[in-house]
Amino acid sequence: MADERRADLGGTARPDRAADSGGRARPDRTADPGVRARADVGPDRVAGGGAHAGRTRWWSWTAPVARRVPEPWGFVLAVFAGSKLVLTLAGVLVLPAWDGVPGAPPPGETAMRGQQDAVSSHRWFSLWFAWDSFLYEHLARLPLDRPWPDFGFPLLYPFLARPLAPLLGGHTAWALLLVSNVALVFQLYYAYRLGGRLLGGAEPAGGRRAVRYLLLLPTAFLFQAALTESLFVCLALAAFWHAERSRWLLVGVVGYFLAMSRSVGFLVVVPLALVLLREHGWRAGPGAWPRLLRQGWPLLLVPAGWLTFMAFCRWQSGDWFAYQHAQETGWGIRLQNPIATAASALTGGNSADALRVWIAVATLAVAVVGLRRRADWPYLVYTLVMVLVPLSMGPPVYKSLLRYLLAAFPVAFVLARWARRPGLDGWLTAALALLQGALFAVWLTYWTHLII
C-alpha cells in the first residue's frame, strides 16, 4: 500500500528528469562551468575582485543564507511574500481607479467601507477585511465573563486572535489578519509536502506545482484576508499529510481543531477514515476491526471538536443546537437537496447565482475526472463534501459559494498533475490568473457579496 499512497493523483508517479534512478538530484551538466565557478566564489574573494566583484557582491552574501533555510521553507516564504506583494499592488492600483465611479461601492456595501476605514486608513491594509471579518472581530472582543450572545460562528478563529490583540496594541482586527496569514504560511508548507507526495514522491517539482495551483484557485486571494479560509485549509492539509504518514494521533489532534474552525470540519473524519481503510487494503470486515480501531481511534477526536462547540452552546444558552438555530434565524439556512439547489440556480435567471454554481459544477467535474482512482477516493470524498454541503444549505449560501469552494484543495493538486503535460501549464496558469484577477477586482470594488 505504500506504493499506492505515493502514486500521483490519477496517474503513476514519474520522477523528475533531473533525478537519477535513486531519487537524488543530478547536477546540471549543461550549465557553463564558468558560471558554476562564479556562483561558488565566497564573499571575501568577491571583495577583492575589482569592478566585476562589485557587480556580484549583492547576491554572493544572500546565497549562503538562502541555502541555510530548511527545505521547503525558503520556497514557501518566497511564494507567500510574492503573492502578498502582487495582490497588494493590485489593490493599490485598482481601488483608486474605481473611486467616484457611479455604483461603486453599491449602496449595500457602503457600511463595510466605513468598517474598513475604522480598521486602518491605509486601503492596502484595510481591503483584507470584509463582512464576516467584522463579525469575527466582534466575537474576539466579547468578554468571557458574561453570557455569550452570538452562536452563529465556530470560535477557533476569533479565539486565536484574543491573546495576540494585546501584543498589537489592542487591535483585534490586526490580530485576526495575523492569524490568517500565519495559517497561510503553514498551509503552503503542508501543500508542498502533501502535493509532492501525491504528485510524484520526494521530488520538489510536484510540491511546487501544488503550491502554485493552490494559490491560483479562483478565489485564492481570500487566503490573505481576515477570514477562516487559510486556517481551515491549513488544518485540513495538515490532517491529510499526517494521515498519509500514519501519524494518527496527530491526525486526531489536528482534526479536533479543524472541526472547531468551521461546521463542515467534523465531516472530514469520513475521508480521513478512508485513508486509514486504504492503508489496510480496503479491508473493513469484522476481522479487520480490531486493527482499525487500535490504529484509528484518534479519529474520534475530529467529531469531538464539534461536540466541544455544541457543549459551549449548551453551557451558554441551554441549547445544544444554538448554532443551527442562529443560522436558521439569521440567514434562513436549512438543509436541502444540493442537486435541486444547484438546478434552481442554473434555471432561475440570476446570472450571478448561475456563475457561482457553474464554478461549483466545474470543481466537481475536475475532482471526479482527476480523482477517480481508488487510491484517490479519500480526496474525492473530501471534495464532494466541500462542494455539496454548502449547496445543501440552500439559496442563502449562493453569495458565499465561491468562498466555500476554496476549501476543495485536491482540485489544485489535480490541476498541478495535469500541468505536467507540455504546453498546458502556461495556458492553465494564464486562465486561472485571469479568472482570479477578475474576481479580485470584484472584491476590491466592494461587490463582495458575489464572493462571500
Secondary structure, DSSP 4 states (H G I P E B T S, - for coil): -HHHHHS-TTS-----TTB-TTSPBPP-TTS-HHHHHHHT--HHHHHTSHHHHHHHHHHHTHHHHHHHSPTTHHHHHHHHHHHHHHHHHHHHHHHHHHTT-TTSS-GGGHHHHHHHHHH-S-HHHHTT--HHHHHHHHHHHS-TTS-----SS-SHHHHHHTTTGGGGTT-HHHHHHHHHHHHHHHHHHHHHHHHHHHHHTT-HHHHHHHHHHHTTSTTGGGGGSSSSHHHHHHHHHHHHHHHHTT-HHHHHHHHHHHHHH-GGGGGGHHHHHHHHHHHTTT--SGGGHHHHHHHHGGGGHHHHHHHHHHHHHHHHHS-TTHHHHHHHHHH------HHHHHHHHHHSS-HHHHHHHHHHHHHHHHHHHHT-SGGGHHHHHHHHHHHHHHHHT-GGGGGGHHHHHTT-THHHHHHHHHTTSTTHHHHHHHHHHHHHHHHHHHHHTT-GGGT-
